[in-house]
Amino acid sequence: MKLTGISSMATRQVLADLADAYAHRTGQHVAIQSVGGVAAAKRVAEGESFDIVVLASAAIDTLIAAGRVDATSRVSVARSGVSVAVAAGSRHPSIDTEVDVRAALLSARSIGYSTGPSGAYLTKLFERWNIADAIASRIVQAPPGVAVRSLIAKGEVELGFQQTSELIGVEGIDILGPLPHAIQAVTVFQAAICTNAHAPQEARAWLAFLTSPDADEVKLRHGMEPA
């Protein structure tokens, strides 16, 4: 029996690599659909059948409250920060400090971020800095399921913000680096077993592997930290 799951795009490559490793080790195949986080949560909330779901901790909280996932099965998989990127070969503004990031935003022709946790955080950050109105006309929010990195690579966004794991190894962009520590936003991605899972026992074994030290190297390679 193949395990099925759904996740946000931020953990797509991590889960794909770990699913391959798990199948090689155990013979158990795991098929994860990675889509926009909002869409993934909506599909689980509406009762679509999956064995597991991997999303930001706040989304898992909501699904638990709705009775769609087993609260006792929840595990923390990885921690992920936000990085900044520009199109390959373009100017590299400094993002070393909070002041630098604010200045880069004010001078950018266009600014991109997602509808996920990082986007929600940035919206609040811009309001705290009192620059939300000044840059509003230059904001390009990627639609659910569309990666900010693709907008950067195509030149539709000059300065883009996204989970580091979604920027690593992407052609057509240059990663300037992570947000400075003072304004970094770390998202904890968690996994849980859905209440309508077809194979809950096998799903628990997969979650144990996801949180084991054997999975750490893959997480680090893709810009995430073991949780």
Residue pairs with C-beta under 8 A, 6 or more apart in sequence:
1 198
1 199
1 202
2 29
2 30
2 31
3 28
3 29
3 30
3 31
3 51
3 52
3 199
3 202
3 203
3 206
4 30
4 31
4 32
4 33
4 49
4 50
4 51
4 52
4 198
5 15
5 30
5 31
5 32
5 33
5 50
5 51
5 52
5 53
5 54
5 191
6 32
6 33
6 34
6 35
6 40
6 43
6 44
6 48
6 50
6 52
6 53
6 54
7 15
7 32
7 33
7 34
7 35
7 40
7 53
7 54
7 55
8 34
8 35
8 36
8 37
8 40
8 54
8 55
8 56
8 59
8 116
8 189
9 34
9 35
9 36
9 37
9 116
9 145
9 147
9 166
10 37
10 80
10 116
10 163
10 165
10 166
10 187
10 189
11 34
11 54
11 77
11 78
11 165
11 189
11 224
12 32
12 34
12 166
13 165
13 222
14 78
14 165
14 218
14 219
14 222
14 224
15 30
15 32
15 34
15 54
16 32
16 34
17 218
17 221
17 222
18 209
18 210
18 215
18 218
19 29
19 30
19 31
19 32
21 214
21 215
21 218
22 28
22 30
22 206
22 209
23 29
23 30
25 209
26 205
28 202
28 205
28 206
30 206
32 54
33 40
34 40
35 43
35 144
35 145
36 115
36 116
36 143
36 144
36 145
36 146
37 55
37 56
37 59
37 115
37 116
37 117
37 144
38 115
38 116
38 144
39 144
39 145
40 53
40 55
40 59
41 53
41 55
41 59
41 62
41 63
44 50
44 53
44 63
44 68
44 69
44 194
45 62
45 63
45 66
45 68
47 68
47 196
49 194
49 196
49 197
49 198
50 194
50 196
50 197
51 193
51 194
51 197
51 198
51 199
51 200
51 202
51 203
51 206
52 191
52 192
52 193
52 194
52 197
52 203
52 206
52 207
53 60
53 63
53 69
53 191
53 192
53 194
54 77
54 189
54 190
54 191
55 63
55 189
55 190
56 116
56 117
56 187
56 188
56 189
56 190
57 76
57 187
57 188
57 189
57 190
58 117
60 69
60 74
60 190
60 192
63 69
63 192
64 71
64 74
64 192
67 195
68 194
68 195
68 196
69 192
69 193
69 194
69 195
70 192
70 193
70 194
70 195
70 197
70 200
71 192
73 192
73 193
73 200
73 203
73 204
73 207
74 190
74 191
74 192
75 190
75 191
75 192
75 207
75 210
75 211
76 188
76 189
76 190
76 211
76 227
77 189
77 190
77 191
77 210
77 211
77 219
77 227
78 188
78 189
78 219
78 224
78 225
78 226
78 227
79 186
79 187
79 188
79 189
79 224
79 225
79 226
79 227
80 163
80 164
80 165
80 186
80 187
80 189
80 223
80 224
80 225
81 163
81 164
81 178
81 179
81 184
81 185
81 186
81 187
82 118
82 121
82 122
82 161
82 162
82 163
82 164
82 178
82 179
82 184
82 185
83 161
83 162
83 163
83 164
83 167
83 175
83 176
83 177
83 178
83 179
83 223
84 95
84 101
84 104
84 159
84 160
84 161
84 175
84 176
84 177
84 178
84 179
85 148
85 149
85 152
85 160
85 161
85 162
85 167
85 173
85 174
85 175
85 176
86 92
86 93
86 152
86 158
86 159
86 160
86 173
86 174
86 176
87 152
87 153
87 155
87 158
87 172
87 173
87 174
88 153
88 171
88 172
88 173
88 174
89 174
90 158
90 174
92 174
92 176
93 100
93 103
93 104
93 107
93 108
93 159
93 176
94 100
94 103
94 104
95 101
95 104
95 176
95 177
95 179
95 180
96 180
97 180
97 182
98 180
98 182
98 183
100 180
101 179
101 180
101 183
102 129
102 131
104 159
105 111
105 126
105 131
105 135
105 159
106 131
106 134
106 135
108 135
108 138
108 158
108 159
109 138
109 158
110 138
110 139
110 140
110 156
110 157
110 158
110 159
111 135
111 138
111 139
111 140
111 157
111 158
111 159
111 160
111 161
112 139
112 140
112 141
112 142
112 148
112 151
112 152
112 156
112 157
112 159
112 160
112 161
113 119
113 122
113 139
113 141
113 142
113 148
113 160
113 161
113 162
114 141
114 142
114 147
114 148
114 162
115 141
115 142
115 143
115 144
116 163
117 185
117 187
118 161
118 162
118 163
118 185
118 187
119 141
119 161
121 185
122 161
122 185
123 132
125 183
125 185
126 132
126 135
140 151
140 156
140 157
142 148
142 150
142 151
147 162
147 166
148 157
148 160
148 161
148 162
148 166
149 160
149 162
149 166
149 167
149 170
149 172
149 173
151 157
151 160
152 158
152 160
152 172
152 173
153 170
153 171
153 172
153 173
154 172
160 173
161 179
163 187
163 223
164 175
164 178
164 223
164 224
165 222
165 223
165 224
167 173
167 175
167 223
168 175
168 222
168 223
178 184
179 185
188 227
189 224
189 227
190 227
191 207
191 210
193 200
193 203
193 204
193 207
197 203
209 215
211 227
213 226
215 226
216 226
219 225
219 226
220 226
